[in-house]
Amino acid sequence: MPLHLPAALHAALWQHARTHPHHEVVGALGGLLRGETWCVHTLYPLPNIAPDPAREYLADPTYLLRALKAMRAEGLDLVGLYHSHPRGPDHPSRTDTRLAAYDVPYLIADLSGGRLRAYLLPEAHEVALHVTDGPE
């Protein structure tokens, strides 16, 4: 199942990641599941409250709940979560896999390599990521 990410949200995700180049950032993606495709419509940057944000992320639950409520109010669902790896790699770490809690793609922005990839966790199956010209 592919994930479609509009170019403007792709740019916003990278901007969020680059704003904190030495710490992992985290955010949620709201959108719709259309047939066999996740279609992203909005991006919600979230505070990272992990004890060691240089090496891990933990979304602030209060802000995550607010994002989920905002999605519901807009008729959207959670279709993805993202976080950055400041020093790579572009694939899930053991911690990412162990802490995965949602059945949606997890996007990883590898700042050192400039790659953005998506995975279903905890199995670490790669999801095809398509950057689109606009909303789907």
N, C-alpha and C positions, 0 to 999 in steps of 0.2 A: 504494500500500500504506500504510494508516494505522498509526500507532503509538499504542498505548494505554498511558497512564501513570497509575497509581493516584494518587489525590489526596494520600495520605500521602507518596509519593515526589516528587510535584510540589512539595509544601511543603518537603521536605528539600533538593531541588535549589535552590530559591529561598533557603533558609536558608544553604546553603553559599555561594551567590553573594553574599549580603548580608553575610556574615562578613568578606569581603575586598572592600569596595566600590571600592577603587582599583586592584585587580589582577584579572586574568582568573583564574578558577578553572577546574578541569577535573575530569572524572570519567567513569566508565564505567557503563553500564547493562546488567545481566544479565537475561535473560528467555528467552522462547521465540518462535519464529516459528510461528504457528498459521494455516495456510492462507495467506492474503494479509495477515495482520496481525502486526506486531511487538507482543508483550505484555511489558511491563517488570515484573520481579519484585523486583529489588534495585538499589541504587544504591551505587557505590563512589567516594567522593571521592578524588582523587589529587593529590599535590603537583605544583605547577606549577614546573618548573625552567628556564623560558625565561629568557634573558639580560635581557629587558625585559618582565617580567610585567604591566606596566601596559598593554602594547599587543599581547601575544601569549601563547600558551600552548604548553607542551610538557610532556606528562605524563611523570613520572619512570618510565622503563622498568621499573625493579625493582618498583615498586608496581603498574604496569599488568600485569606478568606475574603478580604475586600475585593480582590481581583476576581475571584470566583463569583461573588455576588454581582459585580459589575457586568461580567459576562452574561450571567443569567438574565439580568435586566435588559441586555441588548439582544437577547435571544441566541446567544452563542454558548458554546461549550469549551471546556479545556481541550485543546488539540495538540498541545506540546508544552514542554518546559525547556529552558535553555540555561546554560551556564558556560563560563569561560575556563580555559586552562591557560594561564599566563605563559607557562613554559612548555606547553604541550603535555601530552600528545593529543592527537585529534580523535582519539577513541576513549571509551569509558575506562575510568580507573576502577580498582577493586571497590573503593568506597562508593563510587557512583553506582555500581552494580548492586552492592549490598543495600544501599539506602533507597533504591528506586521504589516508589510507592504508587505510581499512576500508570495506567495502561495506555500511554500516549508516547509519541516520539520524544526523546531527549536529544536536544541539539547541543553540540559542543563546539564552541568557538576556540580554536587553537591560535592564540595570538602569536606564538613563535613561528608557526608555519603558515599562517594566514588562511587556514582552511576551516570550513564550517561543515560538519557532518551530523547526521541524525541516526539514532538507534532506538530500538525497542529494548527496554531493560526489564528484567535482569539478564535476558538471554544474549544481549548485545548483538541482535540482528540489525544490520544496517538498513535504513530506510532511504529510499531515493528522495533526494531533496531537489526541488525545482524552484529556482527564483523566477518569478513571473513579472510581467509588465504592470499588472494591477491586480485588484481584488478579483477573486474567482467567482 
